[in-house]
Amino acid sequence: MPRYKLVNGEQIQFTAEEEAQKDAQELEWSNSAFDRAIADLRYERNNLLAETDYLALSDNTMSAEMTTYRQQLRDLTNGLTTVEDVNNVVYPTKPNE
């Protein structure tokens, strides 16, 4: 199906070169879906870890449950290879401090 662009309010069909460029851009976007998904997961995971960082200071004694929770967060990305894997991640439940 041909693509069109607007130039001065007029629809003009893409040239073969523009079609090829657009196809390459769409392929690149599609191929980087996993990278975007894992980056989003890591961002959220890092925020959850940051919420409990104060518990890891040397003047605190962290509970075994909190240590396990933090390790589970760090391990979330292990073995993920597809966007579906990333989308199906279940975050661990944060224990009471």
C-alpha positions as CSV (number, residue, x, y, z in Angstrom):
1,M,0.0,0.0,0.0
2,P,1.6,3.3,-1.0
3,R,2.4,5.9,1.6
4,Y,1.7,9.6,1.3
5,K,3.0,12.8,2.9
6,L,1.5,16.3,3.1
7,V,3.4,19.0,1.3
8,N,1.8,22.5,1.4
9,G,-1.5,20.8,2.1
10,E,-1.3,18.4,-0.8
11,Q,-1.0,14.6,-0.5
12,I,2.1,13.4,-2.4
13,Q,3.0,9.7,-2.7
14,F,6.3,8.7,-1.2
15,T,9.2,8.0,-3.7
16,A,10.8,4.6,-3.7
17,E,13.7,6.0,-1.7
18,E,11.3,7.5,0.9
19,E,9.5,4.1,1.1
20,A,12.8,2.3,1.7
21,Q,13.8,4.8,4.4
22,K,10.4,4.5,6.1
23,D,10.6,0.6,6.0
24,A,14.1,0.8,7.5
25,Q,12.9,3.1,10.3
26,E,9.9,0.8,11.1
27,L,12.1,-2.3,11.1
28,E,14.6,-0.6,13.4
29,W,11.8,0.5,15.8
30,S,10.4,-3.0,15.8
31,N,13.8,-4.6,16.4
32,S,14.5,-2.4,19.4
33,A,11.2,-3.2,21.1
34,F,12.9,-5.6,23.6
35,D,15.5,-2.9,24.4
36,R,12.8,-0.4,25.2
37,A,10.8,-2.8,27.3
38,I,13.8,-4.0,29.4
39,A,14.9,-0.4,29.9
40,D,11.4,0.5,31.2
41,L,11.5,-2.6,33.5
42,R,14.9,-1.7,34.8
43,Y,13.8,1.9,35.5
44,E,10.8,0.7,37.6
45,R,13.0,-1.9,39.3
46,N,15.6,0.7,40.2
47,N,12.9,3.0,41.6
48,L,11.7,0.2,43.8
49,L,15.2,-0.5,45.0
50,A,15.8,3.2,45.7
51,E,12.7,3.2,48.0
52,T,14.5,0.7,50.3
53,D,18.1,1.9,49.9
54,Y,18.0,3.6,53.3
55,L,17.5,0.2,54.9
56,A,20.8,-1.0,53.5
57,L,22.8,1.7,55.3
58,S,25.4,0.5,57.8
59,D,23.5,1.8,60.8
60,N,20.5,-0.3,60.0
61,T,19.9,-4.0,60.3
62,M,17.9,-5.2,57.3
63,S,15.4,-8.0,57.8
64,A,15.9,-11.3,55.9
65,E,12.5,-10.6,54.2
66,M,13.8,-7.2,52.9
67,T,17.1,-8.7,51.8
68,T,15.2,-11.3,49.9
69,Y,12.9,-8.7,48.4
70,R,15.8,-6.6,47.2
71,Q,17.5,-9.6,45.7
72,Q,14.4,-10.6,43.9
73,L,14.2,-7.1,42.4
74,R,17.8,-7.3,41.3
75,D,17.1,-10.7,39.7
76,L,14.0,-9.6,37.8
77,T,15.8,-9.2,34.5
78,N,17.6,-12.5,34.6
79,G,16.6,-14.8,31.7
80,L,14.3,-12.3,29.9
81,T,14.8,-12.6,26.2
82,T,11.5,-11.3,24.6
83,V,9.1,-8.4,25.0
84,E,6.5,-10.9,26.2
85,D,8.8,-12.1,28.9
86,V,9.3,-8.5,30.1
87,N,5.6,-7.8,30.0
88,N,4.8,-10.9,32.1
89,V,7.2,-10.0,34.9
90,V,5.6,-10.1,38.3
91,Y,7.2,-7.8,40.9
92,P,7.8,-9.3,44.3
93,T,5.7,-8.0,47.2
94,K,7.5,-5.5,49.4
95,P,7.6,-6.8,53.0
96,N,6.9,-4.5,56.0
97,E,10.0,-2.7,57.0
